[in-house]
Amino acid sequence: MIEAHRNFDDHYNFTIYLFGNQTHAGDFHYTGFTEQTLRTYMLSAEFQIDIFIERDNWLYLVEGTRVQDWTELLDTHRDATNAKLLLSAYDVALGRVPKEPFLSSHLREMAGDQPTRRDARRRR
């Protein structure tokens, strides 16, 4: 089921459903990740992912180096269209092209400047 969902928001909600959010009695995990949320958090924190291994279909072994500077991406695409910036960000973060309906959705959000270009890089 989770594999059918490709965007960060859905994966984030799945981690809350599965692991809790530490606001109720019985929430025993500090947090949980899917591959999508862990990769997004690491890249948003400016880490290059050096090793990403999944073990036993649930456990991740991840090593990274803090090198990525999103400011550079934004600066180099300052005069680029939102579409070109979005395609570059997806390539850097996930190594793929955004699929529909997410591409259109992101572009609509960016056209209204909600979120801003700086915020859009962290959303999905």
C-alpha positions in Angstrom: 0.0 0.0 0.0 2.7 2.5 0.9 4.6 1.9 -2.3 1.7 3.3 -4.2 2.2 6.7 -2.6 5.2 8.7 -3.8 5.0 12.0 -2.1 6.5 13.0 1.2 3.2 14.1 2.9 1.7 10.7 2.5 4.8 8.9 3.8 5.0 11.3 6.7 1.4 10.6 7.6 2.1 6.8 7.4 4.9 7.2 9.9 2.6 8.9 12.3 0.0 6.2 11.9 2.5 3.4 12.4 4.8 4.9 15.1 2.7 7.6 16.8 3.6 11.2 17.4 4.7 11.1 21.0 1.7 13.1 22.2 -0.4 10.2 23.6 0.2 7.6 26.2 1.5 4.4 24.5 3.5 6.1 21.8 6.6 4.1 22.3 8.8 5.0 19.3 10.5 8.3 18.9 9.9 8.3 15.2 9.9 6.0 12.2 10.8 6.5 8.6 10.0 5.2 5.2 12.7 5.3 2.6 11.0 8.4 1.1 10.8 10.3 4.4 14.4 9.4 5.5 15.9 10.4 2.1 13.9 13.7 2.1 14.9 14.6 5.7 18.6 13.8 5.0 18.7 15.8 1.8 16.7 18.7 3.4 19.4 18.7 6.1 22.0 19.0 3.4 23.4 15.5 3.6 24.7 13.5 0.7 23.5 9.9 1.0 26.7 7.8 0.8 25.1 4.4 1.8 21.4 3.5 1.9 20.7 -0.2 2.7 17.4 -1.7 3.6 17.6 -4.8 5.8 14.9 -7.3 6.5 12.4 -5.2 4.7 12.1 -2.7 7.5 15.5 -1.5 8.9 17.6 1.1 7.2 21.4 1.5 7.4 22.2 5.0 6.2 25.5 6.9 6.1 25.8 10.4 4.8 28.1 13.4 4.5 26.8 16.9 5.1 27.7 18.6 1.8 24.5 19.6 -0.1 23.7 23.3 -0.1 20.2 24.0 -1.3 21.0 27.7 -1.5 23.3 26.9 -4.4 20.4 25.1 -6.3 18.1 28.1 -5.6 20.8 30.6 -6.6 21.7 28.8 -9.9 18.1 28.6 -10.8 17.2 32.1 -9.7 16.0 33.2 -13.1 14.7 29.7 -14.2 11.1 28.8 -14.5 9.4 27.0 -11.6 9.3 23.9 -13.8 13.0 23.9 -14.4 13.7 24.5 -10.7 11.4 21.7 -9.7 12.8 19.2 -12.2 16.4 20.0 -10.9 15.3 19.6 -7.3 13.7 16.2 -7.9 16.8 15.1 -9.8 19.1 16.2 -6.9 16.9 14.9 -4.1 15.4 11.7 -5.6 17.2 11.0 -8.8 14.0 11.0 -10.8 11.4 13.2 -12.6 8.3 14.1 -10.7 5.2 12.2 -11.8 1.7 13.4 -12.3 -0.4 14.6 -10.5 2.5 15.8 -8.3 4.3 17.8 -10.9 1.1 19.8 -11.7 0.3 20.2 -8.0 3.8 21.4 -7.1 3.8 23.9 -10.0 0.4 25.3 -9.0 1.6 25.8 -5.4 4.8 27.5 -6.6 2.9 29.7 -9.1 0.9 31.1 -6.1 4.2 31.5 -4.1 2.7 29.1 -1.6 5.1 27.5 -0.7 8.0 29.7 -1.6 10.7 28.2 -3.7 12.8 27.8 -0.6 10.0 25.9 1.2 9.0 23.8 -1.9 12.3 21.9 -1.7 11.3 20.4 1.6 7.8 19.4 0.8 8.1 16.2 -1.3 
